[in-house]
């Protein structure tokens, strides 16, 4: 138990020491009683979660070679590669996409290879897609190949990729109209 005096009003500032006209009421012997602790409401706090691939997530990461880059040498990844620039050397990845303005001078290896730009070299992949803007100079070793109308190939298509007996070969030629 504590005892103290308290003034309800503080003296006004800016007065030249004059006392207020009516003195504030004074309370004698004010008892303070401890209150039970009040439980604070649970607050949900937004926390930034980093985007980190986990073993549960099956989204592949893609390495991008931008159109401003020119790489000389071998390029190898255990994930996917998107090429928009120029590569002079072999490229090996799970999936390789050669963009419409990209150029690769070397072999391209992967499970899936999609070409919309220029490749001067061999392609070896389970699945190969040559879009209408693709320019290919070299052999294509594949299991499954899709060639869109407008694609250019100067080489051989060989259905030999991963050959361990009977291999299913599907050749799909996509014809597009002038409106597309």
CORLINWO-V357594 format. One record per pair of residues at least 12 apart in sequence whose C-alpha atoms are under 6 Angstrom apart, sorted by sequence separation. I is the first residue (numbers start at 0). J is the second residue. If there is no record, write none. Layout:
# CORLINWO-V357594
I;J, I;J
This chain:
# CORLINWO-V357594
79;92, 111;124, 78;92, 79;93, 106;120, 108;122, 110;124, 111;125, 113;127, 69;84, 71;86, 73;88, 75;90, 77;92, 78;93, 79;94, 80;95, 81;96, 82;97, 83;98, 94;109, 101;116, 102;117, 103;118, 104;119, 105;120, 106;121, 107;122, 108;123, 109;124, 110;125, 111;126, 112;127, 113;128, 114;129, 115;130, 68;84, 69;85, 70;86, 71;87, 72;88, 73;89, 74;90, 75;91, 76;92, 79;95, 82;98, 85;101, 88;104, 89;105, 91;107, 93;109, 94;110, 96;112, 99;115, 100;116, 102;118, 106;122, 108;124, 111;127, 113;129, 117;133, 121;137, 125;141, 128;144, 131;147, 135;151, 136;152, 138;154, 142;158, 63;80, 66;83, 69;86, 75;92, 84;101, 85;102, 86;103, 87;104, 88;105, 89;106, 90;107, 91;108, 92;109, 93;110, 94;111, 95;112, 96;113, 97;114, 98;115, 99;116, 115;132, 116;133, 117;134, 118;135, 119;136, 120;137, 121;138, 122;139, 123;140, 124;141, 125;142, 126;143, 127;144, 128;145, 129;146, 130;147, 131;148, 133;150, 134;151, 135;152, 136;153, 137;154, 138;155, 139;156, 140;157, 141;158, 61;79, 62;80, 63;81, 64;82, 65;83, 66;84, 83;101, 85;103, 89;107, 91;109, 94;112, 96;114, 97;115, 98;116, 115;133, 117;135, 121;139, 123;141, 126;144, 131;149, 132;150, 136;154, 138;156, 139;157, 140;158, 141;159, 142;160, 61;80, 63;82, 64;83, 65;84, 97;116, 114;133, 131;150, 140;159, 141;160, 64;84, 130;150, 140;160, 143;168, 145;170, 147;172, 148;173, 2;28, 142;168, 143;169, 144;170, 145;171, 146;172, 147;173, 148;174, 2;29, 148;175
